[in-house]
Every structure is written in structure tokens, then in C-alpha cells.
Amino acid sequence: MYFQRTLLHRTILSALATLSTTLMVSAHAQTSPSTTINTVTVTANPLGKDESMQVLTPATILSGPDLRNKLGSSLGETLGSELGVTASGFGAGASRPIIRGLEGPRVKILQNGMAVADVSSLSNDHAVASESATAQQIEILRGPAALLYGSGAIGGLVNVVDGRIPTTLSKELNGEAEVRFGSVNQEKSLSFFVDGSSGDIGLHVDGNTRDTGNYKIPGSTERGNPESISGHLPSSFTRESSVGVGASLIKAWGHVGIAAQTMDDRYGIPTAEKSFIDLKQNRFDLDGAIKAPFAGFDSLKFKLASSDYKHTEKQEDGTPITDFANRSTETRLTLSHLDWSGWEGSWGLQTENTRFSALSASTGRSDTVPTTKSTSIAAFFVEQRSFGELLGSAGARVERINRTPEASNLLPGREFTLTSASVGALWPVMTGYGLGASFSVAQRAPTTEELYSNGPHESTATFDIGNTQLKIEKSRNLELSLQKTSGPIRWKINAFLNKVNNYVYGNTNGVTLDEEGVPDPLAEFTQRNWSQASATIRGGEAEVSYNQHGEGLSLRGFADTSRGSLDDLGNLPLQPANRLGLEIGYKQSGWRTNLNVIHAQNQDRLATFETYATPAFTKVDLSVAYSHPYMKSQLTWFIQAKNLLNQDIRLATSVLKETVPQPMRGLIAGVRATF
């Protein structure tokens, strides 16, 4: 790989050569580099292990000050600087995480271990219906545990944990509230959560409101075109609010609880049409756990999530164009055991029922995606055992999916039987060092839109045509890792190879159609056909750090690269650029300072129908925070400077990379109270 030999690059490469770390996770600050750091449990892992046991399911965990420092207006923006993760970058309102070059229906988004049940996987202009501002922890997983959550986790999963259903009793009222203001987009936001209890009942309430205007940009919307719009990005505003409440009966035998949430979100689509989306979701959750339910078993857990989601795409004047709706009910039952002849693991059953549609707002016709009912039932397990010094793990999932369009559409129903499995092992080469390997075979059923789309999509300016004959997508993934897990200097290196048969992709042939599907060279919609071909995704990641969680100086360096191609058909579209990153931190008493630098190379590995290569950029962010006690709370005053070099940043993973730059230099200031 060729790196320009600038002073910045030499600095980063030097850091990568001399520093080291394990997986990037958030934990409480320690008093010295040699102190053992506190662990953080990965709630989406069916074995419930902490981050030190995630070799076979690589995990990144953000929580506490690290999460608040990286908080963005979308989930993609919040996670976009993590190892192996980039963002789709469709304006400020809609940005989804992309893991190792895989996105959409191959990356599953969970909320407290259950599907978010929005339609963000359908298109990049659709927002994720989960709020990072009220999250207490965000987890990124790949490997055996990720596969157990469904075929939508071929690339991995992101789990947003908000603690809405309490599992422990808070003797005193505690929580957090934060207010922040931003200069680049006139941001005004407030978020909070409060936990308490009454007898054996745990109580929780949280909320968030955010109001931002069109954000400022460093140049013009079209790079090198002075006649294009400059100064700000039209239709990049956001207006979002959410409220959630939960209650749980907590006893020595376990807990059972319920929660409800409502979300309203309005955000602009930064295309020439200046359309916007009105989004609403109501969600209900039930969660229960019984400790030691039977002899030989550690716990029995049950979850239910019911969601009523809808959003309307509207023209600039407010005229509705398309109504998207998704009603979903999901259940999940898991039974965990400890030490069966040395094995410990978890078995489970999962069901899901959805009713999805994308209909014309004016006529009610299925001009985009017809009303389709989907049902699935799955059984899964994951087991782990030590064989001497070798730690082995295995997981498998069998799933049956049915998709049935309404009879009036005269479209065939489809049934799919999916089988996914993974095995892996970790060998401690010597004290503090581990060598890991895992192999997985995963299958994914084509989604409703990939099968049945047949109409215009205003926000992406495409006329999508599905294929009812699509086959099951089959993925084979090999991953190798080497890590150092002890001492103040730690590191990890991952290499992966993913071979996919029947990879589903949108094939754009350059033909333009009007809204009725009639070819017209002057029409606004580009024809996109859902097709299949064999694909290969390969890449690597490295992360090293010094004193990541202790007081004093801390350093972290990382590099990641991913490349995807359709066999004999060129590159996959929207592939991420190669990146280098450096973080320098300092913590002492109440002060916390972080300097973050990310350099992305130019990305000219384009698909056959792509024409715009994104230039290289260097993004520099600086944050300073000061914490001090105030009455019975802890106040943290913070200020963050984003994009200090005022770079014209274009994300290679964005559909709108040619016309939508990222925000210019800006400041965020605020205060957070923890009590």
C-alpha cells in the first residue's frame, strides 16, 4: 500500500510501529497504566462475556465519556471512526454504519438485542430508528455471536443498549443529562436518562431532542465547480425527538420488565429536489430472565419487541410522495448452561413477523414496493470450551423465511431455508499473546425490496426493479487475528477473506426512466436492477495503543483497509477508502483532552457504473473537557472542534459523494451532569 510521505503519515506510522492495544473498548479510567482495567460486558453476546473473551466475535464497545465524545447526529456518524467501520454519509439525518465494506441488509442494527425494525437497510436515505444520544453503550460484533441474530448479520451487527428495562435496582435516583450547542449547523440538543426504584420495581425514563439547520460546508457542493451551491448544504437539517419509559420487577430469581418508546424525526435529503422525510416509530419491549431455571442451566431469557414504523418522503413544499411502513413483532428465547463436560453455551429460538410496504402517497398503489408479509422462525446455538490452552468456539443457526406479497400484485411468494455456522479457536502463543482463527459459512435471504421493487425512489433518484428469482446469498468467511492483551502497550491485527456466491447488488446500466418506468433520456430516475454475481471481500485491520484507559498520556493508532469486487465484473460500489488514524489523549484530575486524526486515501477503485473518485482527506478533531463535583452531581463542561483543517471531505461510501461534502470546521460546546 502506498502512503504519501508527509509528516503526518510518518507520525502515524511511527505510532503504529511502537504502540500496541487490544480491542478498543470503553472502561473506567485507572490510576496507572499497570492497573488492570475494568471489563465491559458485551450484552449482544449470548454467552454474556466481557471484551477480553471476544476473540471469536471481535467486538468494539463504546460507553461513558468515549461514547459522548464521539456522539454524532446519526449512528453512522457516531461509529464512523471505529476500526473497520465507516458511514454511509447520506446527509446529516441518515447515515448508517458500514462494516468492512458491507452495508444495508448485511449489517443488522439491534436495540437491546432486538431488531430496530426500521427500513434503513433498504436505502441510504433512510435513517436508523435508534437514538445514540440516549444510549449507555454501543457494541459492534462480528463472528459466531453475530450470526445468531439472523441472516441480516452477514457483515456484522451493531447493538444500541439504552438500559430502558432495568435489570438491577438503583437504591438512589441516578442518571445523566446533557445539553450541547453546535456552530456549523446551529445545533441545539438535549438528552437525559434517569434510573430509580420503588421497592422491587426498577424504573427508567429517557428522552432526547435535537434541532439542527442546514450545515455549513468549506467549499462548493460540487468540488471544482464554483457555480454550484457554496456556503451551506441545502436540505441537510434535522429535527428529532424521542421519549422512552421502562419498568421492571427485580427479584433474586431474576427480572421481568416492559418498556415503551416513541420517536419523531424529520430530516432533509440533500439532493437537487430538496425533499425531506417525516419518520415516526412506536415501540414496545418485554424482557425477562430467570436465574438457574433448571438443573444444569444458568439462565432462561425471553424478549419480545413490537414496532410500528412509518415514514413519508415529501417534496420540498410538503407534498407527500411515498409512504413506507413496517410493522414488526419479534420474539427471542435463550437458554444458557454452564460446564457440561467443559462446555458452556446458549441455545435459542427466534421468530419474526413483519408487514412491509412502500406505496404511493397519492394513490395508495404499490408503485415502489408492494405490501409483503414476511415470517421467520429460527433455532440457534453457540458453545465454547477450553481444550488445554486452546479456547474453541462453535455456533450455528437454521432459519426458515417466507415472503408473501398481497395477492392483488400477482407476484410469487418465496420460501428460503438458511443454514449458517461458525467455528474458531484462540491459542495463547505465550503469556499475554494470542493467535486466533475462525471460519464461518453464512446464508442470507433476498429482502422484500430486492425481490419485489418496481418503481421510482425519489430520494435516491433511482427506478428500482426487483427480481423474484433471486437465490440465497451464501458467504464463506475466514479470519485470522494476532493480539497482545497485557501490559500498558497492547495491539491487535486482523486479516479477513470473504467469498460470496449469489451476491445481490443494484446493477445500474445508465438508462433513465420517468416515474412510470418509460425510457426517457431526460428523465430523472436511473434504472437499477437487482442482480446477482460472485463477490470477494478482503482486507485487514491493525490497532495499537498505550495506556488506553489510565490517567496521564494515552495513545492509539489504527489502520484499516477493505476491498470488494464482483468476480469478473469489477469492483463493488461504494467501497471504503484505506484509512490511518491516530488518537492522543491526556487525562489528569478532572481534565480530559483528546486529539483525533484520521487520514483517508483517495478511493479510485470504482464500480463500472461509478464515475467519481473521492480525493484523500485528513480530518482533525480536538476535544477538551473538565469535570468537577457540584452538590450531589458531577458536572462535565466540554468543547469540541471538528474538522480543524477545514477539509473538503467526501466519503467514498456515500451515494451522494459527488455533491454532498461533510461539514466545515465547527465547534460544539455543552455541559453534562451525572448524578
WOUR-V247997 format. One line per field, one symbol per residue. ss: DSSP state (H for helix, E for strand, - for the rest). phi: phi as a letter, one per 40 degrees, with the letter a starting at -180 (. if undefined). A space follows every 50 residues. Layout:
BEGIN
ss: ???
phi: ???
END
This chain:
BEGIN
ss: ------HHHHHHHHHHHH------E----E----------E--------E HHH-----EEEEEHHHHHH-----HHHHH-----EEE--E---E--EEE- -E-HHHEEEEE--EE----------------HHH--EEEEE--HHHH--- HHH--EEEEEE------------EEEEEEEEE----EEEEEEEEEEEE-- EEEEEEEEEEEE---EEEEE---------EEE-----EEEEEEEEEEEEE E--EEEEEEEEEEEEEEE-------EEEEEEEEEEEEEEEE-----EEEE EEEEEEEEEEEEEE-----EEEEEEEEEEEEEEEEEEEEE--EEEEEEEE EEEEEEEEEE--------EEEEEEEEEEEEEEEEEEE--EEEEEEEEEEE EEEEE-HHH----EEEEEEEEEEEEEEEEE--EEEEEEEEEEEE---HHH HH-EEEEHHH-EEEE-------EEEEEEEEEEEE----EEEEEEEEEEEE EEEEEEEEEEEEE-----E-----EEEEEEEEEEEEEEEEEEEEEE---E -EEEEEEEEEEEEEEE---EE-------EEEEEEEEEE--EEEEEEEEEE --E----------E--EEEEEEEEEEEEEE--EEEEEEEEEE-------- ---------------EEEEEEEEE-
phi: .cbcccdccccccccccbbaacdcbcaccbcacccccccbcccccccgcc ccbbccbdbbbbafdccccbcbcaccccbcbccgbbbcgcgccbabcbbf gbafccbcbbbfgbdcgcbcccaccccccabccbccabbbbbgdccccch ccbdchabbcbbgcbcbbcccbcaiabababbccbfcbbaaaabbaabgc bcbaaaaaaabbccccbcabcbdgbccccbgabcfbcabbaabbbaaacb bcciaaabababbbabacbcbccfcabbbbabbbbbaaabcfcbcgbcab bbbbbbbbbaabcbcdcgccbbbbaabbbbbabbbbbbfcfgcbaababa babbbbabbcccbgcccbbccbcbbababaaabaacbgccbbaaaaabbb bbbbcddccfbccbbbbbbbaabaabbcdadgbbbbaabbbbbbcdcdcc cbdaicbdcbfbbcbcbcbdcccbbbbbbbababbbgcbbaabbbabbbb cfccacccbgcbbcccgcdacbccbccbbcbbacbbbaiaaaababfcbc cgcbbabaaaaabbacdgbgcccfccccbbbabbbabafccabbbbbbbb ccbbcccdccbbccccabbbbbbbbbbacafbbbcbcbabbbfdcfcccb cccccbdcbbccccdabbbaabbbb
END
